[in-house]
Amino acid sequence: MPQPSFHMSEDLIEKMDSRLQYGDSRSEFVRDAIELHLAVLDEIDDDLTAEEQREFVVEAIRQADSA
């Protein structure tokens, strides 16, 4: 299995760590985030910018939470 290496800001690592519980894996968290992101991209308009995609997803979640 390939083992990619990449850099993240300390702020992003701290945000990720704040979501993890004892025994959780950073690698698993990142893998899940990538899989979720790819699934979302399969469902939304390809013409949107990355920021527009983010805003679309956040708004959809807010609407679902208030329903």
C-alpha positions, -999 to +999 in steps of 0.1 A: +000+000+000+014+034-009+023+056+020+020+093+009+037+120+028+024+155+030+027+186+052-001+202+072-002+234+092+001+231+129-034+247+132-049+220+110-032+193+130-045+208+162-081+209+148-078+173+137-064+162+171-092+179+189-116+156+171-097+124+179-104+103+209-080+080+227-069+052+203-080+071+171-055+073+143-046+105+125-040+084+093-075+069+096-090+104+101-072+117+070-082+087+050-119+091+060-117+128+052-104+122+017-130+095+010-158+119+022-144+147+001-142+125-030-178+113-024-190+149-021-172+159-053-189+131-071-223+147-062-218+184-068-212+207-097-177+205-112-179+241-122-178+254-086-145+266-071-131+248-041-144+276-018-179+275-035-179+237-030-171+241+007-198+268+011-223+245-007-216+216+016-217+237+048-250+252+038-265+218+030-254+205+064-269+235+082-302+231+064-303+194+072-295+201+109-324+226+111-349+204+094 
